Amino acid sequence: MESPKLGCVAGPFLLVLSLGLAATAQQNEPWKSKLCQEHVGSCGILVTFNPPLGDVLLVPNEVTVDVPLELGTVSRVIVSSYPLGTEMGEVPSEGFVEMDRSYKVGNYERFTGGIRKCTGQGSLTVDVYFKGFERYPMSAGVGGAIGCEQRCTKDAQCPSGQRCGFRSSGCESKGKCVVPAHSPFCIDTPGGRRGCDGRPVDIFCGATEEGLNEYTSAPANSPEP
């Protein structure tokens, strides 16, 4: 049986300890850090896309997220998307990639991951989850309406019902996945066209948000005479 004296001493000690832990947790809330006050909207978190992010997200893409160590211990980082014309709370997100492994680079904890395919998204977000605060992920400041373009070199890399098309002439042109469309709009010269490897290429129409465009099935030079 515990002695009365020991119980009297242990009670206040546990109370002080619990209050101290609560105070520490309060102080360590990432969104209340000095970094968040200095870098409103990003808290000093750096996000890099390769290829760089522009009007569209080019896929495949390598994403690097550097989180300052002073913000706290990160449990995971998720790159997500939401369909166009919706608010984030209205529909579930589609996850591009989730990263939970990292390594230290200077004063940062670095997370890397690859986006391999487009989703039906319209806005892009990068959320950082800290241990002990998983219910309140911190946005890395990336967002807004943005399209997604699937890069490819052959049809097999595209979703079902799409083809890999090359729009610009030249052997350095990049292919992207497009929905083929039957239209007399895409008519080449009678001599046809050959690819950069010397073999004939298909000419087809591809439907995009801008309308119909002509594509070749492989990188090609100018039409043959």
Summary of the structure (lengths in Angstrom):
residues: 225
radius of gyration: 26.3
end to end distance: 102.8
largest distance: 104.0
contacts: 608
relative contact order: 0.12
helix: 17%
strand: 39%
